[in-house]
Amino acid sequence: MAKLGPGRARGSCRGRGQRRPPTWEISDSDTEGAADAESDLGATTTARDPAEERRATAEALRLLRPEQALRRLVVRVDPAILEDSGADILMEALGSLGCEYHIEPQRPARSLRWSRVKPEPCPCSVPPEVWAAGEEELLLLLEPEEFLQGVFQLTQSCDPTCSVPWISPESPTCSHLAVVGLKAYLWSHQPKAQEMWHPESPRVTRAKVVVGWPEVEEALVLLQLWANLDVLLAASWQDLSQHVCTFTKALAQRPYKQFQESRAFSFCTAGHWMAGQRVVKDGTGLRGAWWRQIRQFNRVSPAVADAVVTAFPSPRLLQQAYLACNTEQERLALLADLPVKVDEGARPRRVGPDLSRRVCLFLTSTNPDLLLDLSS
C-alpha cells in the first residue's frame, strides 16, 4: 500500500486539536483542500493490491471460459416440441452438449429458451452486463403451414409498422425462428391451391395466390428489415439439432468475448509480456522500450541496440543531436562510428552507416512511403 507523505498526513489530521495559522486571505479553498485530502486518503486506503487484482481477473477469466460458461447455460424446452417424431434427435444433441436442459412449458408454445446461471459469488472485476449476456434468447419452432400463413400476411402488407406474426411486439427477448421441412412441404403442395389465412377474414379461406419461394424470400427480407428477425430453414431435425448446439456454444462464448472487449488494450497495460515493455508514470521502463524499438529494425543485434541506447538513452536526445547537425550527411552518419561491445579478443565493431541511415530517416523523415531498408 502506498505511504502517505508528511504533508498529506498533516492535512488529514485537521480537527484533532491542530489549528492553521491565521492569514489575511479569506477563501473557500481550505475546505475544498481538506475534502480533496480526505478523498485521496480514502482512495489510497481502498486501492487494491495489483497482485490481488490480477488474481481476481484470472478467476473471472476462468469462470468466463466457454467450457465453464457452457455448464451454467440452461436450455428450457417446451413439451409441445416433444410431440414431433424428430424431437428425440434434438434431445440427444442437447444431452451430449454438456449443458443443462429442462422440459418446461414456454410462452409462446413450441419454443426453446436459453438462460444463464450466475456464479456465486460473482467476481467484482466483471461488469454485470457481461453475466447477463444471452439470457433473453428464444427460438420458436414453426410448422411449414403456419409459417406460410405468416408469409402471406407479410407479403400482402406494405406497412413496416404492422405487427410481425408469431412474435409479440412487447416481448423483451431476442427471438429467432426455425422451420423444419419447408422445402419439402412447398414441393408437395406447389401444384395445389393452399389454405391461407386472409387478413380481412377471421376464418380460413381458399387463397387464389400460391405462396412459393419468391414470396418466402421476400418475407425473409421483410422480417430482417422490419423486426431484425432471422429465420432458420432446416431441411431435417438433424440440421435443427446441429444449429441449436452451435447457437448454444456461441452463447457460451459471448461473455468471454464481451469481457475481453471491455478491457481496453489489456495486452499493453497488464504488465510485462513476451513482446512488450511496461512503462510506469515515473519513467521507469522508457529505456527498455527505446531499446526494443531499436531492435525492431532488421539485422540489429542486442549489442548494437545497447550501443545506440547507451549513447542516446531516449529518442528525444537523439532527435536533439540530429537538429544540432549542420548537414544531411552528418545526420545520416551520426550513429555510424558508435562502438559496439564485443567479447574479449573479438574484432572491434561499429554500428555502421546502414543502421545509422535507417534510424535517422525513421526519426526525421516526413515521407510515409519512404522505404527504410533498401535491401528488403
Backbone torsions as a table, in degrees:
resi	resn	phi	psi	omega
1	MET	NA	141.6	-177.8
2	ALA	-67.9	144.0	-179.6
3	LYS	-92.3	146.2	178.7
4	LEU	-87.0	140.7	178.2
5	GLY	-78.2	171.4	-178.7
6	PRO	-62.1	-40.6	-179.8
7	GLY	-64.9	-39.7	177.8
8	ARG	-65.5	-40.0	-179.1
9	ALA	-64.5	-40.7	180.0
10	ARG	-68.4	-37.1	-179.5
11	GLY	-67.2	-28.8	-178.6
12	SER	-84.6	-5.3	-177.2
13	CYS	-103.3	14.8	178.2
14	ARG	-65.7	143.4	-177.5
15	GLY	94.3	2.2	-179.7
16	ARG	-110.5	29.0	177.9
17	GLY	105.2	-15.9	179.0
18	GLN	-90.2	130.4	-178.0
19	ARG	-115.6	145.9	178.9
20	ARG	-76.9	144.8	177.7
21	PRO	-64.4	143.8	-177.5
22	PRO	-67.1	143.6	177.7
23	THR	-132.3	164.5	179.5
24	TRP	-87.3	-5.7	-176.2
25	GLU	-94.1	132.1	177.2
26	ILE	-107.5	118.2	-176.3
27	SER	-150.7	154.0	176.7
28	ASP	-92.4	4.5	-176.7
29	SER	-72.9	-19.0	-179.5
30	ASP	-64.9	-46.8	179.4
31	THR	-66.8	-34.9	177.5
32	GLU	-66.9	-37.9	178.7
33	GLY	-65.4	-39.7	177.9
34	ALA	-65.0	-39.7	178.9
35	ALA	-65.3	-40.0	177.8
36	ASP	-64.2	-38.2	179.7
37	ALA	-65.6	-40.9	179.9
38	GLU	-67.4	-38.4	178.5
39	SER	-66.8	-39.1	177.2
40	ASP	-63.7	-38.7	179.0
41	LEU	-65.8	-39.9	178.3
42	GLY	-66.3	-39.1	178.4
43	ALA	-65.8	-33.6	-180.0
44	THR	-71.0	-41.1	-177.3
45	THR	-72.3	-29.4	-178.8
46	THR	-90.1	-3.3	179.1
47	ALA	-65.2	135.6	-177.7
48	ARG	-87.9	151.6	177.4
49	ASP	-66.0	136.7	179.7
50	PRO	-57.5	-37.5	178.1
51	ALA	-64.1	-38.5	178.6
52	GLU	-66.9	-38.3	177.2
53	GLU	-64.5	-39.8	177.8
54	ARG	-64.7	-39.0	178.0
55	ARG	-65.5	-40.0	179.2
56	ALA	-65.6	-39.9	178.1
57	THR	-66.1	-39.9	178.3
58	ALA	-64.2	-39.3	178.7
59	GLU	-67.3	-39.6	177.3
60	ALA	-64.0	-41.2	177.9
61	LEU	-63.8	-36.6	178.7
62	ARG	-64.6	-41.4	-179.9
63	LEU	-71.1	-25.9	-178.1
64	LEU	-90.6	-3.9	177.8
65	ARG	-57.7	142.7	-176.9
66	PRO	-55.5	-38.3	-179.0
67	GLU	-68.6	-30.3	175.7
68	GLN	-77.7	-41.2	-180.0
69	ALA	-66.7	-29.8	179.5
70	LEU	-64.9	-33.6	179.3
71	ARG	-69.6	-21.8	-180.0
72	ARG	-97.5	4.4	175.2
73	LEU	-85.8	139.3	178.4
74	VAL	-123.6	125.6	177.2
75	VAL	-105.5	120.5	179.3
76	ARG	-102.8	122.2	-173.9
77	VAL	-109.5	130.8	177.8
78	ASP	-72.5	138.1	-178.7
79	PRO	-60.0	-25.5	-178.8
80	ALA	-64.4	-24.3	178.8
81	ILE	-67.4	-32.4	-176.8
82	LEU	-69.3	-13.1	178.9
83	GLU	-72.8	-18.4	178.2
84	ASP	-77.7	146.6	-177.0
85	SER	-67.9	-24.7	-178.7
86	GLY	-93.2	7.0	-177.7
87	ALA	-69.0	-23.7	179.2
88	ASP	-61.9	-33.8	178.8
89	ILE	-64.8	-40.2	179.4
90	LEU	-66.7	-42.3	-178.1
91	MET	-68.0	-37.4	176.5
92	GLU	-64.6	-38.8	178.9
93	ALA	-65.8	-41.0	178.0
94	LEU	-66.3	-36.7	179.2
95	GLY	-66.5	-32.6	179.7
96	SER	-86.1	-5.2	-176.1
97	LEU	-77.1	-33.9	-179.9
98	GLY	106.0	-1.2	177.8
99	CYS	-103.6	167.3	177.6
100	GLU	-82.1	147.0	173.0
101	TYR	-142.1	140.3	-178.3
102	HIS	-127.7	145.7	176.4
103	ILE	-98.1	105.2	-176.8
104	GLU	-138.2	147.3	175.9
105	PRO	-62.2	133.3	-178.2
106	GLN	-123.0	155.7	173.9
107	ARG	-123.0	120.2	2.2
108	PRO	-74.4	167.3	-179.3
109	ALA	-69.4	162.3	-178.4
110	ARG	56.5	50.8	-179.2
111	SER	-136.1	158.6	173.8
112	LEU	-117.2	139.6	-178.6
113	ARG	-130.1	135.8	179.8
114	TRP	-105.0	136.3	174.9
115	SER	-138.0	159.3	-175.4
116	ARG	-121.0	135.5	177.4
117	VAL	-96.1	121.2	-179.2
118	LYS	-76.1	142.7	177.3
119	PRO	-71.2	151.9	177.8
120	GLU	-121.7	122.2	-6.1
121	PRO	-81.1	158.2	178.9
122	CYS	-80.9	132.1	176.9
123	PRO	-60.9	137.7	-178.8
124	CYS	-72.8	-19.9	-177.3
125	SER	-78.6	-5.9	-179.4
126	VAL	-103.8	127.5	178.0
127	PRO	-60.9	146.5	-178.9
128	PRO	-60.4	-32.7	-178.3
129	GLU	-67.9	-19.8	177.5
130	VAL	-69.9	-41.7	179.2
131	TRP	-68.1	-28.4	-178.6
132	ALA	-85.1	-0.6	-176.9
133	ALA	-64.7	128.0	175.0
134	GLY	80.1	12.0	-178.8
135	GLU	-75.8	-28.0	-176.9
136	GLU	-108.4	73.4	177.7
137	GLU	-124.7	134.1	-175.7
138	LEU	-139.3	137.4	176.6
139	LEU	-120.9	117.3	-177.9
140	LEU	-102.3	125.5	178.4
141	LEU	-93.0	129.8	-178.7
142	LEU	-119.6	143.9	170.9
143	GLU	-73.5	150.8	-179.4
144	PRO	-56.2	-41.2	-179.5
145	GLU	-65.4	-41.2	178.3
146	GLU	-64.4	-39.0	179.2
147	PHE	-66.9	-39.8	179.4
148	LEU	-66.7	-32.0	174.9
149	GLN	-63.3	-42.1	176.5
150	GLY	-67.3	-34.7	177.0
151	VAL	-62.9	-42.1	178.8
152	PHE	-62.5	-41.2	179.4
153	GLN	-65.4	-40.8	-178.8
154	LEU	-68.7	-42.7	-176.4
155	THR	-72.4	-20.7	178.0
156	GLN	-86.0	-16.1	-178.8
157	SER	-102.5	138.6	179.0
158	CYS	-111.2	10.9	-177.2
159	ASP	-101.1	115.6	-180.0
160	PRO	-66.3	-18.1	-178.0
161	THR	-85.7	-1.5	-179.9
162	CYS	-69.5	154.9	-177.9
163	SER	-70.7	137.3	179.3
164	VAL	-79.1	132.7	178.0
165	PRO	-58.8	153.9	173.8
166	TRP	76.3	-25.9	-173.5
167	ILE	-116.1	131.7	176.1
168	SER	-75.4	132.9	-177.1
169	PRO	-66.2	-27.2	-179.9
170	GLU	-90.5	6.4	-180.0
171	SER	-72.7	129.3	-179.0
172	PRO	-82.2	-5.6	-175.3
173	THR	-78.1	154.4	173.4
174	CYS	-90.0	106.5	-168.6
175	SER	-98.4	151.6	175.3
176	HIS	-136.5	152.6	-179.9
177	LEU	-116.3	150.5	177.3
178	ALA	-143.5	135.1	178.3
179	VAL	-128.2	127.6	-178.6
180	VAL	-104.4	126.8	174.2
181	GLY	77.5	28.3	-178.4
182	LEU	-69.0	-41.7	-178.1
183	LYS	-62.1	-43.6	178.3
184	ALA	-65.2	-36.4	179.4
185	TYR	-66.3	-44.2	178.7
186	LEU	-64.3	-37.8	-179.3
187	TRP	-65.5	-37.8	-178.2
188	SER	-80.5	-22.7	-177.4
189	HIS	-109.9	4.1	-175.7
190	GLN	-63.1	-43.4	-177.2
191	PRO	-68.1	-18.7	-172.7
192	LYS	-99.6	158.9	170.0
193	ALA	-75.1	133.7	-173.9
194	GLN	-98.3	150.5	175.4
195	GLU	-80.6	118.5	-178.1
196	MET	-124.5	151.9	176.5
197	TRP	-86.0	119.5	-178.2
198	HIS	-87.6	131.8	-176.4
199	PRO	-61.7	-28.6	-175.5
200	GLU	-90.4	-4.8	-177.0
201	SER	-127.7	134.8	-179.6
202	PRO	-75.7	-8.3	-178.0
203	ARG	-108.6	165.1	-180.0
204	VAL	-84.4	125.1	-178.8
205	THR	-122.6	170.8	176.8
206	ARG	-84.1	109.8	178.9
207	ALA	-85.1	138.1	-179.6
208	LYS	-77.5	-21.1	-178.7
209	VAL	-82.3	127.9	177.1
210	VAL	-91.2	124.7	-179.4
211	VAL	-86.0	120.0	178.3
212	GLY	-122.8	-164.8	-178.1
213	TRP	-63.9	-35.8	176.6
214	PRO	-59.5	-41.9	178.1
215	GLU	-68.1	-36.2	177.8
216	VAL	-64.6	-44.4	179.3
217	GLU	-64.3	-38.1	176.5
218	GLU	-63.6	-41.8	179.4
219	ALA	-65.7	-36.4	178.0
220	LEU	-62.5	-40.1	178.0
221	VAL	-66.8	-42.2	179.3
222	LEU	-63.4	-40.8	178.8
223	LEU	-64.0	-37.1	179.7
224	GLN	-71.0	-39.9	-176.5
225	LEU	-79.3	-41.9	-173.5
226	TRP	-82.6	-40.6	-172.1
227	ALA	-122.9	4.9	-177.6
228	ASN	51.3	45.1	-174.6
229	LEU	-113.3	122.5	178.3
230	ASP	-99.0	147.7	-175.9
231	VAL	-123.6	130.2	175.6
232	LEU	-99.9	120.6	175.6
233	LEU	-102.5	96.0	-176.8
234	ALA	-92.7	137.3	179.5
235	ALA	-75.8	-29.6	-177.0
236	SER	-150.3	173.5	176.6
237	TRP	-68.9	-23.9	175.5
238	GLN	-65.5	-44.1	177.3
239	ASP	-65.0	-39.8	178.3
240	LEU	-63.6	-42.3	179.2
241	SER	-63.6	-40.0	177.9
242	GLN	-64.3	-39.0	177.9
243	HIS	-66.4	-41.3	179.2
244	VAL	-63.1	-42.1	178.9
245	CYS	-65.1	-43.6	178.4
246	THR	-63.2	-40.6	179.0
247	PHE	-65.8	-39.2	179.0
248	THR	-66.0	-41.3	177.4
249	LYS	-65.1	-35.7	177.6
250	ALA	-65.8	-38.4	176.1
251	LEU	-64.1	-35.4	178.5
252	ALA	-69.2	-28.4	179.8
253	GLN	-84.9	-17.8	-174.5
254	ARG	-62.6	-46.5	-179.7
255	PRO	-60.1	-39.7	-179.8
256	TYR	-64.4	-41.7	179.9
257	LYS	-67.2	-39.8	179.3
258	GLN	-67.2	-36.3	178.3
259	PHE	-67.3	-39.3	178.3
260	GLN	-66.0	-37.8	179.5
261	GLU	-71.3	-27.4	180.0
262	SER	-75.5	-16.5	179.2
263	ARG	-93.5	99.2	-175.0
264	ALA	-69.5	116.1	176.1
265	PHE	53.0	47.6	-179.8
266	SER	-64.9	-25.3	-179.3
267	PHE	-71.0	-15.6	177.8
268	CYS	-100.1	-33.7	-173.2
269	THR	-95.5	-8.6	-176.4
270	ALA	-77.5	-8.8	178.8
271	GLY	126.8	-164.3	-177.2
272	HIS	-74.0	132.9	176.0
273	TRP	-136.9	-173.8	-166.5
274	MET	-68.2	-22.4	-178.2
275	ALA	-128.2	23.4	-177.7
276	GLY	-141.2	167.3	-179.9
277	GLN	-131.2	125.1	-179.1
278	ARG	-78.2	131.9	178.7
279	VAL	-122.0	122.8	-179.6
280	VAL	-97.3	174.7	-172.8
281	LYS	-66.9	-30.0	-178.3
282	ASP	-79.5	2.9	177.3
283	GLY	98.0	-5.5	179.3
284	THR	-65.5	127.6	-179.9
285	GLY	104.3	-10.5	179.8
286	LEU	-65.6	-38.1	178.8
287	ARG	-63.8	-41.3	177.5
288	GLY	-65.3	-36.8	177.5
289	ALA	-66.2	-38.9	177.2
290	TRP	-65.8	-38.7	177.7
291	TRP	-64.4	-42.3	179.1
292	ARG	-67.2	-33.2	177.6
293	GLN	-66.2	-40.1	175.6
294	ILE	-63.5	-37.9	-178.6
295	ARG	-66.8	-18.9	-179.2
296	GLN	-73.4	-16.6	174.4
297	PHE	-68.0	149.8	179.1
298	ASN	-67.0	142.0	174.8
299	ARG	59.6	44.7	177.1
300	VAL	-119.8	117.5	-179.9
301	SER	-85.9	164.2	176.4
302	PRO	-58.0	-35.5	179.8
303	ALA	-66.3	-39.5	178.4
304	VAL	-66.8	-41.3	177.3
305	ALA	-63.7	-37.5	176.5
306	ASP	-61.7	-38.8	-179.6
307	ALA	-64.7	-42.1	-179.9
308	VAL	-68.0	-44.9	-177.3
309	VAL	-69.0	-33.2	177.8
310	THR	-66.5	-40.5	179.9
311	ALA	-74.2	-37.7	-179.3
312	PHE	-133.4	93.8	-173.2
313	PRO	-64.5	-11.7	-179.2
314	SER	-146.6	156.7	177.2
315	PRO	-62.4	-32.5	179.5
316	ARG	-62.6	-41.3	177.9
317	LEU	-64.5	-37.3	178.5
318	LEU	-69.7	-38.5	176.4
319	GLN	-63.4	-40.1	176.6
320	GLN	-63.0	-37.2	176.7
321	ALA	-66.2	-36.2	176.6
322	TYR	-64.9	-39.5	-179.9
323	LEU	-66.6	-28.3	-179.8
324	ALA	-77.7	-13.5	179.6
325	CYS	-73.3	149.6	-176.8
326	ASN	-90.3	-33.2	-176.2
327	THR	-126.0	164.0	178.1
328	GLU	-67.0	-38.4	179.1
329	GLN	-64.3	-36.4	177.8
330	GLU	-65.4	-37.9	177.1
331	ARG	-66.8	-43.4	-177.1
332	LEU	-64.9	-29.3	-177.0
333	ALA	-103.1	16.2	-175.8
334	LEU	-63.6	-38.6	-177.3
335	LEU	-95.9	-2.1	-170.9
336	ALA	-63.8	-37.3	-173.9
337	ASP	-96.2	10.9	177.7
338	LEU	-67.6	129.1	-179.3
339	PRO	-74.6	143.4	178.0
340	VAL	-106.6	130.5	-178.9
341	LYS	-69.8	128.6	-179.3
342	VAL	-126.9	169.8	177.9
343	ASP	-67.2	158.9	-179.4
344	GLU	-63.7	131.4	-178.6
345	GLY	88.1	-7.9	-179.8
346	ALA	-82.4	164.6	-178.5
347	ARG	-72.4	135.8	179.3
348	PRO	-60.4	145.9	-178.4
349	ARG	-130.5	157.2	173.8
350	ARG	-126.1	166.3	178.1
351	VAL	-63.0	-40.9	175.4
352	GLY	95.9	156.7	-176.8
353	PRO	-71.8	-28.2	-176.8
354	ASP	-65.7	-52.6	179.1
355	LEU	-66.4	-36.7	178.3
356	SER	-59.8	-41.0	178.3
357	ARG	-66.6	-42.9	-178.0
358	ARG	-65.5	-42.6	179.2
359	VAL	-65.9	-39.3	179.5
360	CYS	-63.4	-46.2	179.0
361	LEU	-65.8	-35.2	-179.9
362	PHE	-63.3	-37.7	-176.1
363	LEU	-92.8	-17.5	-173.9
364	THR	-117.3	-23.3	-174.8
365	SER	-76.3	146.7	175.5
366	THR	-111.9	9.7	179.8
367	ASN	-91.5	112.7	-177.8
368	PRO	-71.0	-18.8	-178.5
369	ASP	-96.7	8.0	-178.1
370	LEU	-71.9	132.5	178.0
371	LEU	-90.7	115.3	-177.8
372	LEU	-74.6	-45.4	-176.1
373	ASP	-96.4	106.1	-177.5
374	LEU	-70.0	-22.6	-177.4
375	SER	-87.1	-3.0	-178.3
376	SER	-84.8	NA	NA
